Amino acid sequence: MVHQHFTLVPSQTVTENVLLGLDRAALLARPGRSEAEIGAAGRATFGLRVDPRRKIWQLSVGEQQRVEILKLLYRGARILIMDEPTAVARAAGESTSCSRRSAR
């Protein structure tokens, strides 16, 4: 579920927030690849452009929402439940487009 009030750690990067809570052994096995994978998945796979190296506090509210969505999609979620998704989205079509891509 993507909540209206985000659950991101402002002092960490996009990559660190996406990986937070995942199996530690899997992350240690491939430390350098995670940032590149998250950046590529965000852009190509899900159409969510966000720099994986930036700190959350540096992002706009719309970018932070994309990180929340990316966190779920990176973990393999097939269904997203969004609490007022257009309340902070930059454009209403952005969230809809992302949902359609992940459903394929």
C-alpha positions in Angstrom: 0.0 0.0 0.0 1.2 3.5 -0.8 0.1 5.8 2.0 -0.6 9.5 1.6 2.0 10.1 4.3 5.3 8.6 3.2 7.4 6.1 5.1 10.7 7.2 3.8 13.9 7.9 5.7 14.9 11.5 4.7 18.6 11.2 5.5 19.0 8.1 3.3 19.2 7.8 -0.5 16.5 6.6 -2.8 18.4 3.3 -3.2 18.8 2.8 0.6 15.0 3.5 1.1 14.1 1.0 -1.6 16.3 -1.7 -0.2 15.4 -1.0 3.4 13.9 -4.1 4.9 15.0 -6.6 2.2 17.0 -9.7 3.0 20.5 -8.5 4.1 22.3 -11.5 2.7 21.0 -10.9 -0.8 22.1 -7.2 -0.6 25.6 -8.1 0.6 26.1 -10.5 -2.3 25.8 -7.7 -4.9 26.5 -4.3 -3.2 27.3 -2.2 -6.3 24.6 -3.4 -8.6 21.6 -2.3 -6.5 21.8 1.4 -7.3 22.1 0.7 -11.0 19.2 -1.8 -10.9 16.9 0.5 -9.1 17.7 3.4 -11.4 17.1 1.2 -14.5 14.0 -0.4 -13.0 12.6 3.0 -12.2 13.1 4.4 -15.7 12.7 1.5 -18.1 10.5 -1.0 -16.3 8.1 1.2 -14.4 8.5 4.6 -16.1 9.4 6.3 -12.7 12.2 8.7 -13.2 14.1 9.3 -9.9 17.9 9.5 -9.3 18.8 6.6 -7.0 21.8 8.5 -5.5 19.7 11.5 -4.2 18.7 11.8 -0.6 15.0 11.7 0.1 15.1 15.2 1.7 16.3 16.6 -1.7 13.3 15.2 -3.6 10.0 17.0 -4.4 6.9 15.5 -3.0 6.0 13.9 -6.3 9.5 12.3 -6.5 9.0 10.9 -3.0 5.8 9.4 -4.1 7.5 7.7 -7.0 10.1 6.3 -4.5 7.2 4.8 -2.4 5.7 3.2 -5.6 9.1 2.0 -6.7 9.7 0.4 -3.3 6.7 -1.8 -3.8 7.2 -2.6 -7.4 10.9 -3.5 -6.8 9.7 -6.1 -4.3 7.4 -7.6 -6.9 4.0 -6.2 -5.9 1.4 -6.9 -8.5 -1.3 -4.8 -7.0 -0.9 -1.3 -5.6 -3.4 0.2 -3.2 -3.0 4.0 -3.1 -4.3 6.3 -0.4 -5.3 9.4 -2.4 -2.7 8.9 -5.1 -3.3 12.2 -6.9 -3.1 14.3 -3.8 0.6 14.7 -4.2 1.3 13.3 -7.6 2.7 15.7 -10.2 0.2 14.5 -12.8 -2.7 12.1 -12.3 -1.8 10.2 -15.5 1.6 9.3 -14.0 0.3 6.9 -11.4 -2.2 5.3 -13.8 0.6 4.7 -16.4 2.7 3.1 -13.7 -0.1 0.8 -12.6 -0.8 -0.4 -16.1 2.9 -1.3 -16.8 3.2 -3.3 -13.6 0.1 -5.3 -14.3 1.6 -6.8 -17.5 
